[in-house]
Amino acid sequence: MQVLDVWKREVSIRVEPGTLKICIFHGSNRSKSPEGVIDHDLVLTTYATLSTDFKDLRVLQEIEWYRVVLDEAHWIRNQISDQFRAAESLRAERKWCLTGTPIQNRLNDLESLLKFLHFEPFSRTSVFQRYILEPLGEDTPDRATNLRALLHAICLRRNEKYLNLPEPLYKEISVELEGEERMVYNSILEKCARAIDDLISTRAKIKKYHILFAAIMKLRRLCNHGTLSSAQISFSATLPSGADAEPDCDFCGSKNEDKLALLSKNEFCTECGRSLSRTSRGAKSKSPSSGSGSSTPLWAGEPNVYQPGPPSFFIPGHAPQGFSTKLLAVVGNLVKSPPGSKSLVFSYWTSTLDLLEGLLQQRDIHFRRIDGRVSYDERLRILDCFSKDPDIAVLLMSIGTGSVGLNLTVANYVHLVEPQWNPSVEEQAIARAVRIGQTRPVTVMRYIVKRTVEQVRNDLTKFK
């Protein structure tokens, strides 16, 4: 959503006033017919709105466009997604893709962009497979020749050397789990090993990798939360009008019986930390209010795992109960930031941001926060406040919300609370500060818990 305002602002800067008539095709008040759109020169919309329109009124599909531009085009990389089908069906004389990461997971991501562009013959899967993918699998020095030629033919590439930006400084902050945190971590490892042994001995049909996946997610969250209480997060129909709630993750939103069986005793999704009551039982609860909300022990519902006691509440000015070595390290570095500094703090889990809120309130650090529950208008207000108010030193952001489209060159510190499995997600988050307009050197702090799954992931990335 926030990219819409970026585009609108850039047009106002680069183009004479009144030259282009702009339509924001978004929200419940958007046009319900092509007639309300075609008298504009530039139509701005989101992938989510495009998908919804594609399945409903098909207003945008009814129009023959002169040019269709996909910003952050890697969002259509999955060819079975609604976003891809909606974008690919748009009729246009010209089609462009803008992205800093055309290939995120595998080379098939590039094939999706070629299909959108109708770039023949490589938009056909058989041709792409034969001339691009198959040569790459061969052990020959020229195996990437065809891929390089293809990219050279279709891409206008602009790397960082054109931007003349200050070189960012990368710091890896090593963290060691303390006492009880390490005990809980080890107990989860042992429980995972026992579960896999039981599955093998009983020849259960459930897929073994789901057990590993669930355990990895628990271990990753433990590295963040330690023994702190975790806010129970739920999303309800009472969200503000126009708010784009973060979608259910594939894990908790899945109907796969193997996955649901693993989660049957959990209060929280092991992937995103949200309450499982809505997806598994159809219940809906009120969303916590800003600054406070009901809190449930991190491992509630998990037998033989640390449970810190009855539910507590986040109270403004007070830290959550428990201990987290990593989050205390993050807050400690925020406190030590030089005067005049501004910091972006990214985390995958909104529950981690909840805990950081409590710790920052305890130290009287002024901050703002953006995640999927914040409405479009409120995001703009928060970003403007962070950019202009010298007293606001910290902006907390979920990495899914803040990794694309934003221009936050006012910040000169970036804190990545946990490593992401997809390195390009980290790169996109860092690029919110390291971009055109940045005049100060940016310090990027990555927090890694030693002797845990985080260090394994970090070492594998370095090896590659």
N, C-alpha and C positions, 0 to 999 in steps of 0.2 A: 504493500500500500504506500509506504513512504516514498517509493520511487516515483510515484505519480507527481508528488509535489516537487521532487528534484527536477523532473523533466519540465514541468510548468515554469519553474524558476529559471532554468537554463534558457528556455525559449524567451522569457522576458528580458534576459541579459543579452542574448545573441541576436535577437530580431527586433526590428523597429516596432514600437507599440502599434497595435491594430493591424499588423500585417497578417498574422495568423489567428483565426478564430478557433479556440480550443474547446473541446468537449471532454469532460471527465465522465467516462462511462463506468460508473461504479456505484454500489449502494442500492438501496430499495427505490430511490427516486430516479434511477437511470431511465432513459428512454425505452419505451416498450415497442417502438416501431422504427424502421429504417429512416422514415421521414424526419425524425427528431435528431438524426445523426448526420445525414449526408450534407447538410448545409454548413458543416464545420470543416476547417482545413486539416485539423489534427485531432485525432481521437485517442485518448489515453485510457487504458484499462489494465486490470490485473489478470494473471493466469486463472485465478479462482473464479473471477467474474466471467471470463471468456468461457470456461468450462460450464458454468451454470447456464449461461446464455445458449451455449451449444446444445444442451440437453432440454432446453425449454423453448424460448421464443425464436432463437436463431436470428436475432437482429443483425449481428455482425456478419453472419454467413450469407445474409440476403444482399449484401453490398459488394460490388466489384471495386476493390481498392486499387489505387495507383501504386501504393507501396505499403507493405506490412513489415514492421521492424520488431523483432523479438529482442528485448533487452534481457540480460541474464538468460540467454537462450538455452543454457544447459538444463533449464527446468523442464524441457520437453524430451529429455534423453531417454525416458522410458516409453517405448512405443505402444505399450498397452494402457497407458495412462490417459485420463480424460483430457489433461492439458495437451498432450501430443495430438490426439484425435481432433480436438477443437482447433488447434493452431494449423494443423496440416490441411484442414478442410477450408480454410480461408482462401478466397479467390483474389489474386492480386497480379498486376502486371510485373511487379518487382518484389522480391523478398530478401530481407537482410537478417542476419543473426549477429548479435553483439554479445560477446562473452569473454571473460578472462580464463575460463576453464571449459573448453569445448569437450575435453575428455576427462571425466571425473573417476569413473570406475573401470571402464573397459572401452575398447575401440568402437563397440557398437553404439556408444553415445554419439560418436561422429556420424554414424549412419543415420541416426534420427534427424540430425540437422540437414543432411543431404536429402532425406525424404521430404522434409518441409520445404527445402529450396527447389525440389523437383529437379535436382541436378543429375541429368541422365548421362550415362547409364548407371552411375554409381549409387543412385537412389534405389536401385533394385538389389535386394538382399543377395541374390545369387552372384551378381557381378561384384559386389563389395566383398563377398566372401572369397571369390576366386582370385581377384587381383590385388586385394589389400590385406585381408586377414591371413590367407593361406601362405603367401610369401613371408610374412612376419614369423610364421612358425618354422621356417626353414633355417638351418644353421649355416647361413652364407653371409658374406660381408655386405652384399647389396640387398638384403632382405627388406629394408625400409625404403628402397628407391621409389617404389610406386606411391607409397604414402606421402613421402616428401614432395613428389611431383604433384600429387593431388592437392595437398595443402598450399603449395606455391601457386597453384592455378586459381584457387577459390578464396584465399584469405588475404586480407590486408592486415598485416601484423605490426603492432606497435608495442615494443617491450619497454622496460623501465628506463633504459638509457635515454629515451626521448623526453622523459619527464624532468630530468635534472633535479632529482629530489635528494635531500640529505639521507645518507645511508642509515637504515635503522640498526640499533644495537640490540642483539638478542641475548637474553640471559635465561639460563635454565636454573630454576630454583628447586634444589633437591630437598625433599621432605621425608622424614622418618616417622612411621607410625609409633605412637607412644602406648605403652602398657596395655590398657584395655582395648584400644583400637586394634593392636596387633592380635590380641586374643580372639576378637570377633572375626578378623580377617582369616585367621587360621581355621576357625570353626567352620566358616563357609566353605573353604577349600576341602576340609575333611568331609563335610556333608555332601558336597558335590561328588567326591570320589566314592562315597558309600552309595549314593543314588545311582551312579553309573554301574557300580558292581552289582547292585540289585537288578538293574535292567538287564545286564548281560546274563546273570545267573537265572533269571526268570524268563529270559527271551521275550521280553515285553516288546510290543510293536511300536511303542513311542520312539520317535527319532532321537538318537543320543545327542546330536548336536544341539537340540533344544535345551537339554539340561546344561550343557556347557555355556550356551548363550545366556541363559538365565543367571548362571553363576557369575559370568563375566560382568553382567550388568550390576549385580549386587556388589561385587568387589569394587567396581568403578565408583559406585555411589558411596560406598564405605570410605574410600580414599578421600572423598570430599567431606562427608558428613561426620566421620568419626562416631562418637557416641552422642552427638547432638540429636535433639528431637527433630523430626522432619515434619514440616507443615503438610497437612492433608489438603491436597489440591484437587478440586473438582470444578467442572465447567457446567453451567446450567443455562436454561433459557432466559435467565435474568440478566445476561450480559448486556452492556450498553448497546443501543442501536448502532449498527455499523461496525461493531468490533469484530475483528477476525481472530477468533480463538484458535490457538494452535491445534492442528488436527490430531486425532488419536494416532498414536504410533502404530506401525504395522503389527507390533507384538500384542498390545492390549486391544487393538481394534480387530484382530484377526478372529475368524470363525474356525480356524484350524484347531481341532480337538486336542492335538498334541500340545500346542502352546497353552490352551486354556487349562489343560490338566496340570501343567506346571505352576500355573498362577492361582489355582483353586484355593490355596491357603494364604495367599498374599493379600494385604490390604492395599498395596501399591504396585503399580506396574514396575517391573524390574528395569524397564528401558527408560521411561520418561518420568517416573516418580509420581504420576497422577493416581488419584483414587480409582480403584477398579470397580467401584460400586455401580457406575453407570454402564460400563461396557459389559460386565459379567452378569449383572442382576437387573439392569434396566432402571436402577434407582437414580434419582437426581437430588442433589443437595445444593444448598446455597453456596455460592462462591464466596471465599473469605474476603472481608473488606480490607481496604488498604491499611497496612500497618499492623493488622492483627488478624487472627484466624485460628480455628481449632487446630491443635497439633497432636499428632499421634506418634508413638515411638517408631523409630526407623524400621525396626524389624518386627513390628507387631504382626501377630499371626504366624510367625515363623518359630516352630518349636525348637528348643535347645539352642537358641541364639539370643544374644544379649537383648533384654528389654528394660529400658531405664525407668519404668514405672508408669503411673497413670498419666493420661493426657494432660498437657500443660497449654499455656497460651503465650503467644508473642505479645509482649508489652512494650510499647514505645519507650526507648531509653534503656531497655534491659536486654542482655544477650540471651539467646536460647539456652536451655539447660543442657549440660554435657560438655564435651570437649572435642575439638577438631584441630589437629595440628596444622593441616593445610590451610583451613580458612583463617586461622589466627596468623599464619604466615602472610596470607594475602592482605589482611587488614593491617598487619604490621608494616608492610611495604607501602600501603596507601598512606599511612600516617607519616612515614618518612619521606614522602614525595616533597621535592622542593616547593617553596611558595610560588604560586602562580601556575603550578602544574595542573593538568586535567587528565583524568584516567578513565579509560574504558575497561570494564570488567565483564568478560564473557563466560558463560557457563551453559552447558547443554540442558541442565535441569533447572526448572523454575523453583524447585524446592531448595536448591543450593542458593539461589538468589534470596529466597525468604530468610535463610539462615544468615547470609551476609548482611541483610537489612538489620537484623537484630544486633549483630556485632558492631555495625557502623553507628547505629543509634546509641549504643552504649558509650562509644567514644566521641559522640557529638560531631561526627563527620557529616557534612551536608552532601546529599546525593539525590539522584533521580533514578527512575527505573523504567525500562520498556520491555514488555514481553507480549505474547500473543493475545493477552486479555485487554490490552490498552487500545482504545479506539483510535481511528485515524487522526481525528482532530486533536485528541489528547497527545498523541505522539509528536505532532508538529509543535504543540505548545511546550512539551518537555524538551525536545531538541533545541528549540529556540532559547529556552531558559538555560540549558546547559552551555550553549555557545556564548551567551551574553552575560550571564551572572557570574562574577568572579568568585562568589562564595560557594558555588556548586562545583565541587572538585571531582566528583565521581559519578559515572553513569553506569548502572548495572543493566546488562542486556542478556537475554537468552540468545544463544548463538544462531539459532534458526531465524530469529527476528532481525538480528543486527548484522548478519554476515553479508548482506547484499544491499546495494543501492544507496546506502547512506554516505553522506559527505561529512565527516567529523574531524576535519583538519585542526580544529581547536584543541584536540587532545594530543598529548605528547607521550602518554604512557598507555600501553595495552597489556592487560593481564588476562591470560588464558588459564582459567582455573583448572581445567583438565584437558589432556590431549584428546584430539578427535581421531576416529579411525580413518576418516577421509582427510588427508592433509590439505586438500584444496579448500575445505571449509575453514580451516585455520587461516589460510592465506587470504581468503576473502574477508574474514573478520579483521585481520591486520590492515588490509587495504582500505578500511574505513578511515584510518588516520594517515596512512602512507599513500597519499594521492596528490593530484594537482591542487596546489594551494597550500600545501604543508611547507612551513618555513623553518620549523624546529626539528632537530633530530628526535626520532621516536624510539623509545625503549620498549621492547617487547619482552614480557616476563612469562615464561611457561613453567607451570608448576607440575613436578613429577614426584610421585611417592616412590621411594626406593624399595626394591624387593617386593614389588607388586605387579599386577597386570599392566599398570601404567608404564612401568619401566620396560616391560617386555615389548609393548607396542612401540615405545620410543626407540628402543634398540633396533627393532626390525626396520623402522623407517630409516634410521641412519645406515643400516646395512644395505638397503635398497639404493 
